[in-house]
Amino acid sequence: MKRIVIMLITLLLFTTSFHVFAEKDDKKENKVFKIPDSVLNISKENTYTNPTQDLPYLQPSTLAKQLLESTDVKIENPDLIRILNESTINDSKLALGFRASIYLGEWPLSYDSAGTEVNWEYQKVNTNYIDNRGGRSPQKLNYNQEQQKKVSGGLTAKIPNSEAVKKMMMIKATEHTNLPLSFETVIGQGTRKTNTYNIAPKQIGYLYSFVPAANEKGKVTYGEVYLIFKGGKPKLEVKNVTQQGVGAWIPVQDHLTFSFMAANQPR
């Protein structure tokens, strides 16, 4: 009887611990990126209209879904899925003894994220200042973009088929951060914001503006893809599967981080 009680207690403790760890894992996966108060949306004020980034989500067709499920290797590349969506196979023309192997090429098949972080001061794009050292009353400083600035992100290393990899990484980073990401964003000259900063007498006030960016890291899986016909049924076969670590900086579109500083001497 004692052994049964001990076994039940052990099982209960194990189950409770499992749920605790599961909850911790879920919290880790569902990390929420809170936008700091110093970060403002300038999409309405920006004098340069940035094109909206449409993420390449694709719903596989019936045939594409059948082919994707025919292999154990995960395939998420939207470019490859688009090719499968545009393909048609007429089963009636396939003889039962027909066999064929069609090489579709080497592809980046999927991307697994290892983590996403945001650098809210990724690149400085503007500095406004007022010298109030000779003044007797406070002065107000506002943001005014003095020159047009383009901020570009990109992969941290050269890898094959980088454009397809960038698409998959941006999808993951956007899902994790819920921010409007783009590998290129422009802040137009003359862009203004009504945020006001007071500069006391005998002080010089500096207002720095930064474009934030997401830092995405993970692994991309490559493989040689073949379309196989055997027994009248098509399927995908992936050979020579390899993985490669990859990182990327992806700017946040139409957002600026503001940093105000007052000093007695010029900086």
BELHULIN-V836477 format. One record per run of one state. SS is the DSSP state (h for helix, s for strand, l for the rest). FROM is the first residue (numbers start at 1). LEN is the number of residues. Records with the same first field share a line. If there is no record, write none. Layout:
BEGIN
SS: FROM-LEN, FROM-LEN
END
This chain:
BEGIN
l: 1-1, 30-9, 42-20, 69-9, 86-5, 94-5, 132-7, 145-4, 153-1, 156-6, 178-3, 182-2, 188-4, 200-4, 231-2, 253-2, 264-4
h: 2-28, 62-7, 78-8, 91-3, 162-16
s: 39-3, 99-33, 139-6, 149-4, 154-2, 181-1, 184-4, 192-8, 204-27, 233-20, 255-9
END
